[in-house]
Amino acid sequence: MPITPLMPVYPRCGVRPVRGEGVYLFGEEGEKYLDFASGIAVNCLGHGHPKLVEAIARQAATLMHVSNLYGSPQGEKFAQRLVDTSFADTVFFTNSGAEAVECAIKTARRYHFANGNPQRHTLITFNNAFHGRTIGTISATNQPKMRDGFEPLLPGFKYAPFNDLAAALALVDDNTAGFLVETIQGEGGVTAGSDEFIQGLRKACDDHGLLLILDEVQCGYGRTGKMWAYEHCGITPDIMSVAKGIGGGFPLGACLATEEAAKGMIAGTHGSTYGGNPLAMAAGEAVLDVITEPGFLDHVAAMGERLRSALEQLIPSHDTVFDSVRGGGLMTGIKLKDDAVAREFVAHARDNHGLLTVAAGENVVRILPPLVIDESHVAEFVERLSDAARTYVPVIAE
């Protein structure tokens, strides 16, 4: 068979969406799906949100791209708004989460270079992490499925078990630049960093002159019911990568940093052709307008509690399939029993019950609905999920 026009790096399923409306997707033949995947936590306002659609259309007709050789009134305004909602003093805009993490890695290394300590270049990262698919970001994970066949990878990373503070601290030496960690691991299994773990990393950075880099590409931007997941831990990072929900479906990411952490990022040290273009900034502003409306995050938190409660009540009725609920807000995971397989179950729910979810590590089904869902959508989700569990039969390997 000849290679397909789209490089076959994705095992694409039979769902072929052509239209979205709110929390639903529609296929070529009119099939209707309840979308609790949200483009893997991207479509935070659902599909076709009027404010986002109008902002993109208006900006597209005005000015889409000019490059970063010129001043950016649009970027300056949006960056200030992100600074005002976070720990950060400065922002670099990217096109993706992987690029935001790359910028965070460079910012950390450059910080120590600017301080006269270029030997402090190694970042301690964590098992089962997912930071992106570039050579730099796959070097920052120890997952063979991300790394195999792409060696030699980049040096400058060490790996510790997630949520094991003692193991992480044992790796600190004279070459350590800091820690790179997802506040809540997404692809790795919807596992939250404990308060003790995240706070311990923060203290170690303060004690040893290191930098704490949080990857909130998936867990940030309102998904947990707070603007940033780190707020649940009572700390602030030095650098943070953000993407997915920030553009509501438009390709957009950002690297946020304190003034001190960004001291080495002077003119000529980093760049992006498309990053922060006027069209992306219009999309980002529209999303932020909605997320910062009074009561919006309270609604996300309430829907998260409603979803979790409904799932916990559902588990006893399907205890041969479901084990437990994890995560928080509208970043929720269901761990399956050993006899069930997350990818199989996700496919079964999708193909037979019109329910879209996402598989994750540790045999977990990720539930990542748009942040605009209401109680009727939660009820519909639980009903479809229950039907899927009732009809699911694990594939028995020969």
Secondary structure, DSSP 8 states (H G I E B T S, - for coil): ----SS-S-S---S--EEEEEBTEEEETT--EEEESSHHHHT-TT-BS-HHHHHHHHHHHTT-----TTS--HHHHHHHHHHHHTSS-SEEEEESSHHHHHHHHHHHHHHHHHHTT-TT--EEEEETT----SSHHHHHT---HHHHTT--S--S-EEEE-TT-HHHHHHT--TTEEEEEEESEESTTTSEE--HHHHHHHHHHHHHHT-EEEEE-TTT-TTTTSSSSGGGGGT---SEEEE-GGGGTTSS-EEEEE-TTTTTT--TTS---SSTT-HHHHHHHHHHHHHHTSTTHHHHHHHHHHHHHHHHHHHGGGGTTTEEEEEEETTEEEEEE-TTS-HHHHHHHHHHHH-EE-EEETTTEEEE---TT--HHHHHHHHHHHHHHHHH-------
